[in-house]
Amino acid sequence: MARPDFPKTLLEFQRQFATEQACADYLVASRWPDGFRCPRCDHQRAFLIAGRAVWQCANRSCRHQVSLRSGTVFERSTTPLTTWFWTAFLVATDKRGLSALLLQRQFGVTYKTAWLMLHKLRRAMVSASRQTLSGEIEMDETWVGGPQPGVRGSRQLRGRNAALVIVAIERRGKGSGRVRMEVIADFRGKTMLDFARRNIAAGSTLYTDGLTGYRLLGRSGYTHVPETQGNIRKGAKHVVPRADRAMGNLKQWLLGTHHGVSREHLQAYLDEFVFRHNRRGSPMAAFQTLLGLGAQRDPAPLAVIRHASDLRKFPIAP
């Protein structure tokens, strides 16, 4: 079954996915774009059991049954597919994103259901086969966490529940290309190099400030161009302006849409920001990508999502 064209407007979305059946047909095409394959015997034919969203393998020696939602982010969810599709559409196409509280009000679900749906979709936003950044890359780091009233300077970092986040973003002329963001443990060179190796192609040129933690990059297959950052308050220009802009947009989004997030779940929100940023030129296509990834992503149980045990974890910074 060919996957339908993705909707280009809100009205097109309403017409295309007005019923459960329309959503189910699209989900079938997203889950099995090359045709059904039995997960048990790899047989390529199946038939739909009447009255149930269940496919049964046509191999007489197998007869394995597969639910349309099993093995996807929708598994064990009793929420209608129409609500799932609306949520995915708004998350993928609205640059402000969607908070659990707003989702609760708009669709009449419980806050727990809204929160869980959004976190399941965030886990579908990271593709294991995504390409690394390449070319000219800016790297920088920042603290994400509110200031302590009455405390100034470096003492702000003592004992606060802050998270250290690193960002890498491609230079595309005067603009920005793709971005990667991660919560990291510290400023050490090994930490910075580990992030670079997982997210940036070897041979790329990396622009950073003068932080000593970046020194290993130039000895590890990258061209490293460090620059000393002047005093920004006195008018000095940012040495990594694209990275600084991305971090500023991230913090505005976290506060404006979500009014702050917990540290243990921060990586999931970073993944959402990266997903939307990297597809900002084609937000409607992002909906198709998200549904396709969600249909091929193993589900995360509530217990795992609640404690964020599947995300990269680091101790709270001193």
N, C-alpha and C positions, 0 to 999 in steps of 0.2 A: 504493500500500500504506500503510495507516494505521500510524503508529508505535505500538508497544505501550506500555501504561502502564509507567511506571518502577517498579522494585521498591521496596517500602517497608521491607523487612527483609532480613537476610542470607539467610534461608531462601528467601524469594521470589526473590532474585537467583540462588541456586543452582539452583532449579527452572526459572527462566525462561531462563537462559543456560548450560545444561548441555552443549550441543553446539556444534560449529562452525557447523552449519546455522542454529541459532537465532540465533547472533551475526551470521551473514551476513545473515539476513533483517532483523534490526534495523538493520544497517549500511546496507542498501539503503534502508530507510525513512528513515533519518537523512540519507543523501546526496541522495536524490531525494524529498523529502516531497510534492512536487506531481506526482510521476510522472517517469519517465525522460525526459531530454532529451539528445540526442546533442551532445557538445561540438564536433563538426565542422560538422554541418548543421542542428542544432537540431530534428531530427525527434523525435517524441514516442513512437515505438514501437521496441521492441528485443526480442530473444529471447535466452535464456540458452543458451550452448553447453554441451552435456552434458559433465559431468566436469570442468568448469573454471569458476571464478568470473569468467567473462568474458561481457559482454553485447555483442551485435552489433547495430548499427543496422539496422532493418528497411527503411530507404530503399535501394532497389536500386542507386541511383547513388552510394551512400556506403559502406555495409557496414563502417563504422568500428567497431573493437572496443575496448571499455572494460573494463579490469580493475576489480573491485570495490574494490581497494585503491589504484589509481592516483589521483593527485591528492588524496590524503588523508595524514594523519600516519602511516598504516600502510603507505605505499608502500615497496616493496622489502624489507619486513620478512617474514622467514620464521617469526617467532614466531606461534604459534596465536592466533586471534582470542579464544579463551576466556581466554588469559593477558592479552591486551590489555584485555579487558572487566573482568577481576578487578582489574587495576591501576588502571584508570580509576575503578572503583567505590570502591576503598579510598582513592585520592587525593581523590576528591570528597566522600566521606562521613565520613572520620575526621579530626577536627580536628587531630590530631597529624601528619597527613600520612604519607608513606611515603618512607623513605630507600632509596637504591639497594642498600645492603648488606642491608637487611631484605627487599627484593624478590628479591634474589639467593638468599637462604636459603629464602624461602617458596615460590618457584616453580621453583627449580632451574635458573635461567638464569645465564649468565656475568655478572660485574659490569659489563662493557662494555655488554652488552645491556640490563641493568636501568637503568644510568645513561642510556643513549640513549633508552629508552622514556619515562622520566620527563621528560626534557628536551623530547621531542617533544610530550608532553601539556601541558607548561607553555606551549609556544608556541601551543597551541590554546585557552588560557584567556583570551586577549585578543581580544575582538570589535571589529572596526573600526567597528561601528555602535552601540557602547555609549553610553548617555546620560551626559552630564556631570553632575557633582554640582550641587546647587542648594539654595537656602535659606540657612540659617546654617551656616557652615563654619569649623572650626578648622584652622589650619595651623601646622606646626612642622617643625623639622629636627633631625637627629641624626647622630652619627658611628656607623658600623657597622664594627667592627674591634677586635680585642683590645688591651688595655692593654700597655704595655711595662714589665716588672718594673724597679723601682728608679727610675722616672721619674714625676714628679708635675706637676700643673697643665697649663698650655698646652703644655709641652714634650712631652706625650704625642702631640701632633699633628705634631711635626716628623719628617718622613721616614718615618712609619709607613705601612703599606699599608692605609690606612683609606679608607672610602667615605662620602661625604656623601649622606644620604637625606632627602627631603622627603616629608611626609605631609599629606594633606588629608582631613578626615572630617566628615560631616554631623552636626549636632546634631538628635536626635529626642527632644524632651522631656528627660528625665534620662538617656536612653540615647544610643547611637550608631547612625548610619545607614551609608550606603555610604562606602567609603574608596578613596583612590588613593595609590600610593607610587611614587616614582621615584628612581633615582640621579641626582644633579645634580653639576655641575662646581664650583660655588662659591656664595658667599652674596650675589652681586650682585643688584641689583634686576631687571635684565633676565632673569636666570635664573629668579627667583621669578615674574615676570610671565609668562614663556613657559610655565611649568608651569601657572599658573592659567588662562591662556587655552585651553589644550588640555584641561583637566580640569574646569573650573568654569564654570557658566553665568554670563553677564554679569548684573549686578544683584544677585548674591548678596552676603550680608554675611559678611566674612571677619574672624575673630578670630585675632590673632597676639600674640606677645610683642613687645618693643620693638626687635627687630633692624632696623637701618636698611635692610636689603635688601627689606623689605616695603613701604617707603614709596610705591613706584610704584603699588601696588594701588589706593589711594584715588583716583588720578588717571586710572584706566584702566577705568572702567565698573563698579567694585566699591565697596561700602561697607566701608571698612576701619576696624576697631576695635582699635587696638594697646593693649596693657597691659604695664606694666613688671613683669617677673617678680622677685619677692622671693627671698630666700635660702631655698631649699627645705630645706636642712639645719637651719635654725632654725625650721622649722615653717610657712613660707609656703606657701599653696595654689598649685597650678598654675593658670596663667591659661588654659591650653588642656588641661584634664584628659583629654578624650577622645583627643586626638592623642597625649598622653603615654602613655596606657594602651595604645593601638594599637602604639606603638613598643616599649613594654615587652613586649607579647605577641609581637611580631615577633622580638625578640632572644632571648626564651626559646625560641621555636620553632626558630630557626636553630641554637641551641646544643643544645637537648634532642633534636630529631629528627635533625639533620644534623651536629651537632658542629662547626658553622662551615662556611662556604662560601667559595669563591674570589671575589675581587673582580670578575673579569671576567664571572662567571655570576650575580652577585647580583641583577640586574634580573629574571632568570627566576624566582628564588625570591620576589622581591617580587610578581611577577604571580600566583604560586600563592597566596601569603598573601592577596592582595586578592580573588582569585576565591573562595576558601573563606570569607573573612569576609563578603563581600557576599551569600553564599547560605547563611549559617549557619542561617537560619530554615527552610530547606527543603533539607537536604543531599542527600536522595535525588533531588530534581529537578536538583540540580547535576550528577549523573551523566548525566542525559539531555542537559543543556546541553553538557557536555564532549564527549560522543560526537557530538552534532550539529555542534558547531564543528570537532571533529577530522575529521569526514567531509567538511567543506567547506573545509579549510585546506590550502594548498599545502605539500608536504613540505619540510622543511629537511634538506639533506644533512649527513652526519656531519662533513665538514670545516668546515661553517658552524657547527654546534652546538659542535664541540670548541673552536673559537676564539671562540665567541660573537660572530661578526662581524655578526650580524643584530640585535644588541641595541644600545641607546644606549651609546656609549662616551665616557668622559671620562678625562683623565690623572689619575694618582694625586695626591691632594691633598698640598701641601707641609706 
